[in-house]
Amino acid sequence: MTQLERHMLAEDQRAPRPAPLDEAQFRWQINQDAMATEKLAEGIRGFHADQQRLEALVEQQLLQLRGTS
């Protein structure tokens, strides 16, 4: 039987988690990284567009259901 190569580390072999950030620290750090700021904004805009499409689809489905009753 072939041995499997281990790719994951045991809990005690992992690097420690970074210290938690408060909001001011997070905002400072993200504003220091232009790409992170742009990608976050892009994600928020994409999420909003998807939300708008979902709401339109749900409204369309509800109108169809009400029309057939």
Buried (B, 14 or more C-beta within 10 A) or exposed (E): EEEEEEEEEEEEEEEEEEEEEEEEEEEEEBEEEEEEEEEEEEEEEEEEEEEEEEEEEEEEEEEEEEEEE
